[in-house]
Amino acid sequence: MQGALEPPAPAQAGPGTRPSAVTARDLARAAATRRRRSASLKLWTGAVCTLLVVVPVALAQVLPLPGAGDQDLSRRRLAPLTDGHLFGTDQLGRDVLSRVLHGGQVSLTVGVLAVVVSGLIGIVAGAAAGYYGRWVDAVVSRLLEAQMSLPLLMMLLLVVALFGPSVTVITCVIAIAQWPEVARLTRSLVLVEREKPYVAAAQVLGLPRIAILARHVIPNIVRQASLVVLLLLAQAVLLESALSYLGAGPQRPFATWGRIISDGQDYITTSWWLVTLPGLVIVLLVVGVNLLGDGLRDRTRRRTTEGSR
């Protein structure tokens, strides 16, 4: 009877089944470390790629380069690294690097202005739809659905054909084309924020709804919404380059990236650098901005997850 009341002895581990020293907590730390390293790698790689394009473009006026419109027919279509021309020359003897850097000023200006305007419109419209709901949400949602159902490039070409291919028109057109993505994210974030206790406390204190939205809700979601705005910069540059390539971008004397590629496409079989090098600059900027945005988003998401624990 005494032996029956004794608890069973623990099972003895076999000679080849030693207990593991790696715990679940160690595995979680290892996964978090991998995610942290991945975010840092994206962040630094994206920053380097973006700065490699943005810094020379910003300093194009002070760099020792020929003028973007200076022609020399005796130096037509020189190969890269020939006679001091790092990117070579085009069919009119103009320095390709100078044209790329000066054209980048126009393309980046249009892209930055477009994402700023689209970000403001999207944040305001999305925040109002998410916080007030009812008819405001219905109107904004129908506008989002209507615009997202239209073919983007065809809509841009139509508006440019109606109002002219000026820098102002193209900036406004790209901004109007991009605001739905910001508005959708902002609306979903505000729907979560409005259910939190601090919003209810502000309502109990008698603060107006517009004051709660502007002073408390929007500041808490603007960081995550701004990351989408940053990612839209690459799309804005691509849209401006596409319009310029099709002849609907800023007209001469502006030398935008799309127009440079369009002017050099007739010589692609004999002078590959006229198209390839400007295209590589666009690719470097787009990849850099996307990696930078992804890295910032991963870091923000990780901080939010750690703060909620």
Protein Blocks (a to p, Z undefined) as FASTA:
>chain_A
ZZmmpccddddddfklcccfbdfklmmmmmmmmmmmmmmmmmmmmmmmmmmmmmmmmmmm
mpccddfklccfklgoiaehiehianopafkopafklmmmmmmmmmmmmmmmmmmmmmmm
mmmmmmmmmmngmmlmmmmmmmmmmmmmpcfklmmmmmmmmnopafklmmmmmmmmmmmm
mmmmmmmmmmmmmmpmklmmmmmnopafklmmmmmmmmmmmmmmmmmmmmmmmmmmmmmm
mmmmnopaccdfbdcfklmmmmmmmmmmmmmmlmmmmmmmmmmmmmmmmmmmmmmmmmmm
mmmmmmmZZ
